[in-house]
Amino acid sequence: MEQLAVAAKAAACDIADMAPAPSIPKAAFWMALSITSFLAMSVAGRATTAELNVFQVLELRSVIGFFILLPLVMATGGLAAMRTERALAHIARNLVHYTGQAAWLYALTLIPLAVLISIEFTTPIWTAILAVTFLGERLSRPRLAAIVLGLIGVIVIVRPGVGSADVGHVVVLGAAVCFGVSLVLVKSLTRTDSVVRIIFWMLIIQSAVGLIPALYEWRNPSLALWPWIVLIGFTGMSSHFCLARALAYADATVISPMDFLRVPLSALVGWLLYKEQIDAFTAGGALLILMGNLLNLQRKSVKPAEVAAS
């Protein structure tokens, strides 16, 4: 999940170009806000999809995100600065990313929060596989070990062949793969387009793609639901804005282990709000996935600009 919310993430990265002095306490502060936002976004996503279809929620998020981004667009050259020579690449990236977002939201209605977040953390694994395959990046031993641990972690959580397969597991796994493909395409786009331009076209294209599916079963949201809709739009922005600010104060090797706290905290939120229980297989699989991500982080540090555009 991942997530229109990257608009503020872009703003944070543009601000981060001023390169503030490294500070672990400040990084931890921004990461705490980011994790809180991500958790709130998950709760808001479950509340909104309980009444509205996934496509309508995504459409509302994109529209809200566009108005959040618009002042930044005006401050960085206006609409003229948003012109791109890679329209097809933007379309391909956003078709894949939109599919991943829809799958993530749908899975949110099917499986416990902690399970969803654990499997979502395989996104860097799929990104590594795709980067080796399509971008020609080297398959180092740490990266190979990260891929193997991540795949084993998924198998432990999903446990294929044991009982009936859970559709939610498959759906969120598909979302993680889509996010991995999207990230590889974003890496390519950042070679020629600014982060703001990438996000601008993301919101435009995804609003256009999702309009017809959203209108097909459109329901006027109840008055009580609007706070949740506003919350999912705002936290979609704030979660990535705070993450980018944290990366401005510390390397990804410091930040990402903090982000892994989303897994146990998601389990706590699921237990408190939805009475969800987490078994030993889910906990063990999540641990393997997180270990794989840590190995991948030791290979190199992630640049804030790459995080902002993903």
Buried (B, 14 or more C-beta within 10 A) or exposed (E): BBBBBBBBBBBBBBEBEEEEEEEEEBBBBBBBBBBBBBBBBBBBBBBBBEBBBBBBBBBBBBBBBBEBBBEBBEEBEEEEEBEBEBEEBBBBBBBBBBBBBBBBBBBBBBBBBBBBBBBBBBBBBBBBBBBBEEEEBEEBEBBEBBBBBBBBBBBBBBBEEEEEEBEBBBBBBBBBBBBBBBBBBBBBBBEEBBBBBBBBBBBBBBBEBBBEBBEEEEEEBEEEBEEBBEBBBBBBBBBBBBBBBBBBBBBBBBBBBBBBEBBBBBBBBBBEEEEBEBEEBBBBBBBBBBBBBBBBBEBEBBBBBBBBBB
